[in-house]
């Protein structure tokens, strides 16, 4: 950021800003010099400035041709006044018949100073759909001035933080797309000279994997104990190889004579559980056996239910 500063320079230097429009009284040029007085001439470059002598406004400085003032002998406080409170002041001794010359040169100085804030944005490389993204503005500057933060987000919803250095963005339903975030930082002190508009690289949002689904492992009519057990073997292996999955077995009791007299639901329930736990080593906590509605012949339906999947509906 750049700023101008002006000073008056006596002969080779003191600085002051130029440009005054107020009219002031003329100097003593053209007047007859009083007896027992001395002369003060004041000249400035580029523009005229008001002159005070002993606190009283007496006129303006000359440009090119100096302004002339006749003063009584002794010390007099001479001031040349510029805008913004810039003043050249000096006590000058005036002697009878002696001319004192003051030449003030305008010198402009341009100084540069760094902006008090310099931001970078931080955010994740990629996220999963449904995650909350946090974007943060990190300031490497030091000046404690009030700042305005205006965030813009494409493909995403700002949940909280607008107007602050950190925001949270919701990515629900944005799988397969990217999140673009931009920050506009401004202030009321440096008149937009330090304004920053910065962005983060687009953040990919990965799609959520499909939810787990229960699936039928086997379905068959009961024939004999040995044949039933053989059908259980495949499903027992599958459930043991699927971490935390459960084996749901629905027994639909038959209305035929054998099912009603010998292979009742209670007997089949016990026989099935004993075989799976004792012979096949399945954790009983992972086995769920339910009774379905009656059918002509006893039937088994075996389901593998992974973690998070809905269990089958028993009809």
Buried (B, 14 or more C-beta within 10 A) or exposed (E): EEEEBBBBBEEEEBBBBBEBEEEBEEBBEEEEEEEEBBBBBBBBBEBBBBBBBEEEEBBBBBBEEBBBBBBEBEEBEBBBBBEEEBEBEEEBEBEEEEEBEBBBBBBEEEEEEEBBBBBEBEBEEEBEBEBEBBBBBEBEBEBEEEBEBEBEBEBBEBEEBEEEBBBBBBBEEBBEBBBBBBBBBBBEEBEEEBBBEBBBEBBBBBEEEEEBEBEEBBEBBBEEBEEBBEBBBEBBEBBBEBEEBBBBBBBBBBEEEEBEEEBBBEEBBEBBBEBBBEEBEBEEEBBBBBBBEEBEBBBBBBBBBBEEBEEBEBE
